[in-house]
Amino acid sequence: MASVTSTTRSTRSSRRSGAGPSSSSPTRLSRSQEKEELSHLNDRLAAYIERVRQLENDKSSMLLLLEEKEESTTRETANVRRLYETELADARKSLDVLANDRARLQIEMGHLSEEHSNLQTRNQKKEAECNMAMGQWRNLEAVLNSKDAELANQLADNRRQADDVTDLQAQVANLECALAETKTQLNSEMLRRVDLENQVQTLREQLEFQRHIGEQEVREIRSRHESRLVEVDSGRQKEFESKLAEAMQQLRQEHDGQIQQYKEDLEKNFNAKECMMTEEKRGVRKMPVQIRESFVQLIKLENAHQTALKSSDFASSTREELSATKLRIETLSSQLNHFQKQNGALEGRVRELERTLDREREVWQQRLSHKDEEMSAMRAQMQSQLEDYEQLLDVKLALDMEINAYRKMLEGEEQRLHLSPSPSQHGAVARTHAHGPRRVVRGKKRKNEGGTGSSPAYKVSQHAKAHSHMMVSEIDLKGNYVMLKNNSEKEQPLGGWVVRSSHLDSPELFFQIPPSYILAGGNTLTVSTRMHLIHTCTYWGKLIRPPYTMVLISKTEITFKTCIVAS
């Protein structure tokens, strides 16, 4: 059908292409492409039909082979049944011959007894001795015959049992190998579970460590920028801090929930796998015991059958027991086949469980890698948010410092012109230096607008006020040095304080005071750059710390000279 459609379409396209020479070239190209696609589809359909025909031929040949196999199996079973029936008929004939012989012997024994009764009057003593000898001889002969029969039966049973024992030993060895492999796999899975729990614990510790680091960085950033937040409403600041704390708490709760859910899923899956493996092991261990019991019952039944054959007085009951024994043998053989099939099914189940366990292991490894990627992405997102927050704070503080500089210039001009300052300006100056005792000072580097060699057209006078013990005594507008002073008589620890110098046209510089540094009461700390050289510090008093400190900042080595006033 598809071939006819493609042929008609191709003839139509060829007619149209021949009849309309004025048609555009893209139309001809599209029609030629359609023709090629239709021809390709026709080829695929023909290949598909050929493949279906080939599969049907294969199916018919396989059905013929299956019928031949079934005929051969039925023929073999019929032959085996005929052989068994012939053997049974021979056994019955031999049993009849033995019965006839026994009857004949009994008749002869009657004749002999009559002769013996006739001769009894002549020699009772000899007759008694003869009777005793004959009885003993008969008993011994019967015992000998029974022993020979039992010996033959025992030899046959021993050979059969030896074969069965070898088969069972092979099966037991296979099952023990499978059990050993299952135990090793279970041990490996338990070790992997322990490793996964250790990895979860390490991930939790890393998360806690990262959380602690994040909180510490937030505290450091908050402490560094707390002194520079000027003219900011206290309500907005509290609202911003509460939002930041809520966001951090929400992130912590989400991380804890994900880790707890992941751990519970791991424990449930591993417990289910262990239960399934223990049940399979119990079934595999019980299998050889049942097979042994069935073979023991089979041996007992065969012994009973031999005993029945030896009993000449109960021939009819022996035949009935023989038929019952045959039925039991068939039942036991069917049970044996069933147990063998069940054993094979259990082995297949074990292999399937192993494959399922491998798949589950791969899935959990993929989930672990996915969780690691999610955690790394969340860490990167948190880091980017912290960097954005720090940049915003830097921009805000830079604007605040510039506003303070302009305010100081305005105050200087007002003082020079003897103008009264506005109340809002006084409030702003007071708020600028009214923060906590830990203060981070930011030096603003400014350029001269009139050229490199020209001096500025104005003069700036600096004033600083502080309600805490530490204050900024002097800041160089060019960013060369910053002076910090301890107004109290007590020692002030300055470990972790940071002095920054930033400008739009130059890289940001900062100096972090060592953690063990303590500034004595009434002393002054001066942090200076390399360009602002200090030739001597003798007139500032005795140095408490070494005057030079090397710091590596933004891949640029910068030297800070530290001078501390003792008085």
N, C-alpha and C positions, 0 to 999 in steps of 0.2 A: 504493500500500500504506500509506504513512504517512497519507494523507488518510482512508482507511477506519478506521485505528486511532484517529486523532484524533476522528473522528465518533462512533465507538462509545464512546470514553472520555467525550466531551462529553455524549452521551445518558445514559450511566450516571451521570455527575456531576449532570446535571440531574434525573434520576429520583431519585437519592439526596437531592438537595437538596429536591425537591418531596415525596418520601415521608417523609423524616425531618425535620420542622420543629424537632425538639429538638436537632439537631446543633449543634456550636459554630461560631461565626463564623470562627475561624481556619481550620477545615477547609474551609469554603466558599471562603474567600479563596485557599487553596492550590490547590483544584480549579479555580477560575476562572483562576488563574495558569497552571496546567498546560494548560488549554484554550487560553489565549492563546499559550503557547509552541508547542503542537502546530499551531495554525493558522499561526503564523509559520514553523515548519519546513515545513509543506505549501506555503506560498507560496514559500519558498526552493527546495524541490524542483521545483515547477512552473517557476520561473524557470530553474533549472539544466537541466531537460529541454528547455525552449524554446531555451536557449542551445546545447545539443548539437544540436538539430534545425537551428538556423540555421547552425552550423559545418559540419554535413554537407552542407547545401545549397550553402554556399560552396565546399566541397571538390569537389562534383560539377561546379559551374560552372567551377572552376579546371581540373579534369581535361579538360572539354570544350575550354576555351581551349588547353590544352597539346596536345591532339590536333590542333586546327586549326593550331596553329603547326608541329607536326611535318609535317602534310600539306603546308603551304605551303613548308616548307624542302625536302622531298623533290621537290615539283613544280619548285621553282626549280633544284635541282641537276640534275634531268632535262632541263630546258630548256637549261641551260648545257652539259650533255654533248652534246645534239643539235647545238647550235651549233658546238661544237668538232669534232664528227665531220664536219659539213658542210664546215667550213673545211678539214679534213684531206683530204676527198674532192676539193675544188676544187684543193688543192695537188697531189694525185696526178694529177688530170686534166691540169693545166698541165704537170707533169713528163712525162707521156706525149706530150703535144703537142710538147714540145720534143724528145723522143727521135725522134718521127716526122719532124719537120723536119730533124733532124740526119741521119737515114738518107736522106731525100730529097736533102739537100744532098750527101751523100757519093756517091750514085748520079750526080747531075749532075756532080759533080767527076770521076767516072770517065769519063763521056762527054766532058767537056772535055779530060781528059788524053789520051783517044784521039785527039780532034781535034788536040790539040797535038802529039801524036807524028806525026800525018800532016803537019802543017805545020812540023815541026821541021827537016825537010830544007831548007825554003826559007829560013828565017831563024832560025838558032840564037841569034844575038846578041839579036834582038828577043824571042825566046821566053824567053831567060834573064832579060832585063830585065823582061819581063812577069811571069815567075815570082817574081822578087825583089819586084816591086811588089805582086803579089798576096799574097805571104807577109807583107810588112810591113803591108799593109792589114788582113789577117786578124788579125795579132797586135795591131795597134792597136785594131781593133774589139773583140776579146776583152778587151783591157785596159780599154777604155772601158766595156764592159758590166759587167765585174767591179767597176770603180771605182764605177759607178752603184749596183750592188747593195750594195757595201760602204758607200757613203754613206747609202743608205736605212736599212741595218741600224744603222749608227752613230748616225743621227739618232734612230731608235726606242730604241736602247740608251741614248742620252744622256737622252732624255725620261724613260725608266723609271728610270735611275739618279738623275736629278734628283729625281724623286718619292721614291725610296728614301732619298736623302741628306737630303731635308727631314724625312722620317719619323724617320730615325735621329738627325738633329740635335735634333728635338723630344724623342725618347727620351733622348738624351744630356743635354739641358738639364734634363729632369725628374730624371734620375739624379744630375746634379751638384747640383741644388737639394736633393734628398734627402740627398746626401752632405754638403753644407754644413750642412744642419740637424743631421745626425747629429754632425758635427764640433763644432758649437756646443754641442749637448747634452752631448757628451763633455767638452768644455772646462768647461762649467758644472758637470758632475758631478765633474770633477777639482777644480775650485775648491771645490765643496761638501765634497768629501772633505778637502781641506786645511783648510777651516773647521772641519769636525768634528774633525779631528786637533788643531787649535788649541784647540777647545773642550774636548777631552779633556785636553790638556795644562794648560789653565787650571783645569779641575776638579781635576786631580791636584795642581796647585800650591795651589789653595784648600784641598783636603783636607790637604795637608802643612802649610799654614799653620794650619788649624784644629787639626790634631794638635799642632803646636808650641805653639799658644795653650793647648790643653787641658793639655799637659804642663807648660807654664809656670804655668798656674793651679793645677794639682795641686801643683806644687812650692811655689808661694806659699802655698796653703792648708795644706800640710804644714808649711812653715816658720812660718806664722803661729800654727798651733795646736799646734806641737810642744812649746812651753814650758808649755802649760796641761794637757797630758795627765798627770794625777797619779793615783797609785794604780792604774795600769794595768799589767798583767803584760807583761813584755817579750816573752814568747812569743806572746801574743795580738796585740800590736802588729805584730810581724814577720809573723804569719800574715795579718793584715788587709792589710798593705802588699803582701805577695806576691800575695794574691787580687786586690787592686786593679790591680797591675801586669799580672797574667795577663789580667784582663778587658780592660784597655787594649790589650795586645798582640794579643789575639784580635780585638778590633774593628779594629785596624790591618790585620791579615792579611786579614780578610774584605773590608775596603774595597779593599785592593790587588788581591786576587784578582778581585773584581767588575770593577774598572777594567781589568785586564789581559785578562779574558775578553771584555769589551765591545770593547776595541780590536782584539783578534784577529778577532772576528766582523765588525767593520767592514772590516778589511783583506781578509778572505776574500771578502766579498760584492762589494766594489768591484773586486777583481782578477778575479772571475768575470764581472762586468758588462763590464769592459774587454776581456776575451778574446772574449766573445760579440760585442761591437760591432766589434772588429777583423776577426773572421771574416765578419760580414755585409758589412763594407766591401769585403773582398777579393772576395767573390762578386759584389757590385754592380759593382765595377770591371772584373771579367773579362767581364761580360755584353756590353757593346758590342763588344769585340774579336771575340768569337765570331760575333756577328751580321754584322760586317764581313767576316770570313773566309768565312762562308756566302754572302754576296752576291758576293764576288769569285769564288768557285767557280761560282756561277750565271752570272756574266758570261762566264767562260771557257768554260763548257759551251755557252752560246748562240753564242759566236764559233766554236766547233768545229762547231756545227750549221750555221751560215752557210757555213763552208768546205766542209762536206760537200755542201750544196746546190749550190755553185758547181762542184763536181767532177762533170763529166758522164760520166767514164769509169767511176765506181764508184757507180752508182745504187742497186744492192741494198745495198751496205755503208752508203750514206747513209741508207737507210730504217731499217736496223738501229740505226745510231747515233742516228737521230731518235727511235726508240722508247725507246732507252736514256736519251737526253737527257730525254725526257718523264718517264720514271720518276725520273730524278735531280731534275728540277724539282719533281715531286710530293714527293719525299723532302725536298728543301730547304725547300719550302713548309711541310711538316709540321714540320720542325725549327724553322723560323721561328715557327710557331704555338706550338710547345713552348717555345721561348725566351721568347716573349712571355708565355705563361702562367707560366713560371718567374720572369720579371721581376715579374709581378703578385704571385706568391706571395712573392717576396722583399720587395716593398714592403709587403705585408700583415704579413710577419714583422717588418719594421722598425717598423711601427706597433704591433704587439703588444709588441715589446720596449720601445718607448717607454712604452706603458701599464704594462707590468710594472715598468719603472724608476720611474715615478711612484708606483705602489703601494708598491714597496719603500721609496721615499723617505718616503712617508707613514708606513709602518710604523716606519721607523727614527726619524722625528721623534716618533712616539708613544712609542717605547721610550726615547728621550732624555728626554722629559718625565716618563715614569714613573720613570726613574733619578733625575732631579732631585728628584721628589717623595719617593722613598725616601731620598735623601741628606738632604733637609731634615727628614724624619721622624726619621732616625737622629740628626741634629744636635740636634733638639728633645728626643729621648729622652736623649741624653748630657747635655744641659743640665739636664733635669729630674733625672737621677740625681746630677749634681754638686750641684744645689740641695738635693736630699734629703740628700746626704752632708754638705753644709755645715750644714744645719739640725740634723742629728743631732750633729755636732761641737759646734755652738753650745749645744745642750741639755746635752750631756755636760760641756762646759767650765763652763756656768753651774752645774750641779750640783756640779762639783768646787770651784768658787770658793765656793759656799755652804757646802760641807763644810769648806773651809779656814777660812771665817769662824767657823763654829761651833767648829772645833778651836781657833782662836785665843782665842775667848771662854772655852772650857774651860780652856785653858792659863793664861789670866789669872786665872780663878777659883781654879785650883789654886795658882798663885803667891801669890794673895792669902790663901788659906787654908793655905799652907805644906804642900801635899800633893805627894807624889812622882809625877811623870808616868809613864805606862806606856811601855815600850820601843817598842811599835808606833806610838805618836804621834810619838816622836822620828824614827823611820824615815820616817814619812809626811811630816814637815816637811822632812827632808833631801831626799827625793825631789822635793818640790815645786819646789825651786830648783836642781836638779842637771842641768838640760838644757844644750844647746849654747850657744854664744856669742850666736846670733841669737835674741832672745826677743820674743814678742808678748804684751803685758800687757793684761789685761781688767779694767776697773774695774767693780765691782758696785754699782749704785745701790740703796740700801735706804731704805725709808720708816720713819718713827717710828710706833709703834703706839698711843701714848697721845694722839694729837691733833696738830694742826699746831703749836701753841705750846708743848706740854709737852716736857720734856727726857727722854731715855731713863733707865730705872731701872738701867742698868748702864754700865760704862766698859770700853772695848775698848783693849787695848794691842797694837800691831802689831810683829811681828818678821819679818825677812826674811833669808835666808841664800842665798848663791850661790857655786858653785865656779867660775863663769866670771867674765869681766871686767865684764860688765854685771849690774846688779842693780836691783831695785825698792826704792827707799829709803822711799817712803811712798805709800799709796793712801787717798784719801778714800772713806769708806763711802757717802757721799751721791752720789758720782760727779762731784764738782766738779773734781778735779785728780788727776794722777798724776805722780810724780817718779821719773826714771830716773837712775842714777849709774854713771859709769865708774870702777871701782876700780883699773884699771891706769894705768900712766904712758904707755901708747901711745894713739894716736888710734883711735877705734872708729867705722867707718862705720855709720850708722843708716838709710841710704837704703832705702825700701820697708817699714820697720817700721810696724806699725799698732797704734794704741791704741784700744780699744773700750770703750764704756759701754753696758750693756744692762740693762733691767728689764722685768718682765712688763707693767707698766701704762704704760710710756712707750716711745717709739720708740728703736731702737738708733742710737747715735751712734758714729762712729769717725773717727780722725784718722790720715792716712798721712803719715809723715815724707818730705820731698822726697828724690829719689834722690841728690842731690849733698851731702847733709848729713853732716858728720863731727863727732863729739863728742870733744873733746880729753880727755887723761888727767886723772882726778881731778875732772872737771866734772860738773854735774848738769843734767838737762833736765826742765823742768816743763811739762806740757801741762794747760791750764786751760780750762774752759768760760766762756761769756759771763756766766753768773750768778755765778760766783766771780771777782769783779773784783780785779785786782791794781793797786794805785794806784802803786807804785813798785818798781823792781827794782835800785835803786842799791846796796842792802846785799847783793845777791847777786853783785856784781862786774860786770865789763865784758861787754856783750852781743856774742856772736859773730855771731848771725843777727838779722834784724829781729824785733821782739817780737810782731807781729801777722801772722796767716795766715788768709785767707778760704777756706773749704771749703764746697762745695755737696753736701749729703747728704740723700737721700730727699726731694727737692723742698723742703727746708727749709734756709735759709742760716744757718750756725752759725759763730761766730767763736771761734777758739782763740788764746789768748795764750801765747806761748812765751817762757820766760825760761831763760837758760843761765848757769850759774855758771862764771866764769873761773878761780877758784882751786880 
